[in-house]
Amino acid sequence: MRELKDRVAVVTGGANGIGKGLATRFLEEGMKVVVADNDPGDLEKAVTGLSALGEVLGILTDVADAASVQALADAAVDRFGAVHVLCNNAGVGGAQRFSTIPHATWEWTLGVNLWGVIHGCRIFQPILAAQGEAYIVNTASMSGFLTGGYLTPYNVSKAGVVSLSEGLAFEWATEYPHIGVAVLCPAYTATAIRHDERNAPPGHVPRAEADPTLINHQEKVNRTIEQGMPVSQIADMVVRGMAERKTHIFPHPEWLKLWSDRLARVTAQADPPAAEN
């Protein structure tokens, strides 16, 4: 998908991080952008700032709720008449050991990271199918290909996004060949995902409280994230990836060596490496 000018993009989790980077890049390409986010303050601030670049619509959205995603789709079509690019980007993270993770945290993580993508693909598919050319970009992670410790809900959700995206790309190559599907798989990227708990649901126990012995590991991960790749570079790669009709977008291709190592261990039926904390 090379021509973006005057087309419409919907970006979930669009008020911060990779989502805001994507919204910014799309506006620079001359697109109209619908920014979806579940934080009203962040959403208002983002829309105000992004509006200097072009036409922006902000919609408060809980991607884990199918009715909320449907309302997002309806609002986008009501305002702009079509959607050509959908970025299912909203996500939460969190380093924590399995034995300390409550049920509510599992539901929250899978609800946002996996069900949010499923809802987006399912609800927007008829809208995208009605266009001459369209694209879905689902944000996963290199964690979708790896299985390190202390990140189990996140890993599970991102592996699901990889599988979903590859499956849709395979099916739609025949059924809807004008809809491209890509899965974005970054490693460490400079985002504020460490603050995801500000919008956590009831029943979620703050990670520092639920698993205080892992605090040093959590802080190490967060520092590495904050020093990661700028979101503007990620957005550039997404635009190029759509133009080149890619199914996989790897901003950190050097991490594929870890995936290759994992494949070798699985093939050899070797024990996984011990987790660091």
N, C-alpha and C positions, 0 to 999 in steps of 0.2 A: 504494500500500500504506500505509494509514493506521494500522491496528491492529498494534502491535509487541509489546505486553505479552504475556508468556508464550511468545513465539515464539523461535526459535533462529537465531542468526547465526554464520557462520563468517567470520573475517577473517584473511587471510594478510598477512604482514608486520605482524602485530598488536602486536608488542612495542614499537614505536617509531613516532614520526611520525604520519602520517595514519592508519595502521592502529590505533594505540593511541587516537587521537582518536575513531575510529569505534567501537571497542570500548567506550570510556567512555560515549559518547552512547547506544549501544544498551542498555547496562546501566542507564543512567538512565531509559530508556524501559520498563524492566521485562523486557528480553529476557534469555535465557540466551546466553552467548557462548563460542565456541570460538576461542581465539587460537592462530594458527599462526605459527611463526617458525623460522629456521634457526640462531639463536644461543641456545644453552641457557642462558647466564647472563642475557641480556636477557629471555628467555622466562620464566624463573623469577621474576625481579624484577617483570615486568609482571603476571603472574598473581597474585603476592602482593599487589600494590597494588590491582589491579582487583577482587579478591575482596571487598574492603570494600563494593563497590557491588552485588554480586549473584553469581550462580552462573557461574563461569568454569572452562573446561577448557583447559589448555595442551597443545599437541601440537607436538613438534619436527618440522618439515617442510621439505623441499627442494622448492620448487614446480617446479623444472626437471626433476624426476624424477617421471614419471607414477605409479610404484608408491608413492612417498611421498605424493602427493596422494590416491591411492586409500585409503591407510592413514588419512589425515586424515578422509576422508569416512566410512570405516567407524567410526572412533573417535567421530565426532560423532553418528552414528545410534545406535551402541551406548549412548552416554551419555544422549542426549536424545530419541531416537526419531524425529527429523525434522530437516530444515534448511529454513528459510524464506527466509533472506537469505544470499547469498554475496557477499563482497567480495574480489575478486581484486586485491589491493593491493600485494603484495610487489614491490619494484623496486630496481634499482641505477641509478646515473647515470654521471657522469664526463665532463669536458671534455678532449678530446684530438684531435690532428690525425690524419686518416685514415692517413697514411703511417707512423705510429708504433704503430698498433694491431695487436697480435698476434692470431692466429687464436683463441687461447684466450679472449681478451677478447670477441671477437665472439660466440663460443659461450656464454659466461657471460651477457652482457648480453641476448642474444635468448632464452636459456634461461629466465632469470628473468622478464624483462619481457614477453615474448610467449608463449613456450611455457608458462610458468606460468599465464597466463590461459587459454590453449587447454585445458590439462589440467583446470583448474578448471571451465570451462564444460562440457566433455565429460563429466567424471566425475560432477559434481553434477547435471547435467540430469535424469536419471531420478528423483533424490531430490526435486528441486524440482517436477518434473512431478506427483509424487504428492500434493502439497499443494493446498489450495484456493486459495491465493494465495502467490506467491513473487516474489523479485526477485534479479537479479544486478547488481552494480555493479562495473564494471571500471575500475581506475585507469589512465588514460592521462596526458595532459599537453597543454598547448597546443602542445608540440613535435610532437604528432601531426598538427597542421595547418600547422606552419611548417617551414622547411628551412634554418635557420641553420647556419653552419659550426662545426667543432670539436666536434660532438656527434652524429656520424653514427650510430653504433650505437643510441644512445638514441632519436634521431629515428625511425629505421627501426622500432624495436620499438614505439614509441608510435603511429606511424601504423598499424601492424598491429593494435594494440588498438582503435583507432578504427574501422577497417574491419570487424574481427570483430564488434564490439559493434553497429554499425549493421546488419550483415548478419543477426545473430541477432534483433535487434529486428524487422526486416522479416519474416523467416521465421516467428518465433514469434508474431507478431501474429495469424496464422492457425492455426498448428499447436498452439501452447501459449499461448493468449491470457491465461491466468492468471499467466504468468511475465513480469514486467517486466524489461527490460534497459536499463541506463543506462551511459554512459561518462562518467567523472569526468575533467575536463580542467582541472586547476589550472595556474597559472603559478607564480611564486615563493611557496613555502610554507615556514614555519619548521620544518624537519625536520633530522635529522642525517644526511642522505643523503651528505654529504661523507665519512662514515666507512664507506661501503659496502665498501671494499677489505679491511676486516678479515676478511671471510669469502670473499675471492676464491679461486678454484680454482688449482691448480698450472698454470703456464704463463702466467698473467696477470702482466705486468710492471707494478709500481706506476706510476701515471701521472706522478708527479713525476720518476721515474727514466727512463721511456720518452720523455717529452716535456718536458724541463726548460725549454725556451725558452718554454713556454706557462704557466709557473707563475703569472705575474701575472694572466693571464686566469682561470685556475682559482680563484685566491684571490678575485678580484673576483666571480665567479659565486657562490662559497661564502658570501661576506659578504652578498650580496643575498638568497640563500636564507634565511640565518639571520635576516634582518630581514623576512621575508615574512609572509604571512597566517597567523595562529594556526590550528593544526589543529582547534581546537574550532569555529571558524567553518566550516571545510570540512565537518566532521561534521554541523553544523546544516543546511547546504545539501543534504547527501545525504539526510537524513531528510525534508526538505521536498520534495526532488526525487522521492523514492519516493512520497510522499503525492500528488504532482501528476502521477504517472505520466510523468515526463520520460525522454527517451532521452539527452539531453545535459545535463550539469550543468557550468556554466561559473562557477567562483568568481571569475574575473577577466574579466568580459565586455568590458572595455576592450581586451583583447588581440585580440578579434575583428576590430578595425580592421586589425591586421597581417595577418590571414588574408585580409581583403578586399583589402589592398594586394598580397598575393601573387597572388590570383586575377587582379587587373588586370595584373600583370606577365606572368603566364602567357598570358592572353588576348592581350596585345600582343606576346608572344614577345620580351620585353625581358630583358636580362641581370639576374641576381639581384644584390642589393647585395653589396659586398665585406664579408667577415667582419672583425670587430674582434678584435685580440689585444693 
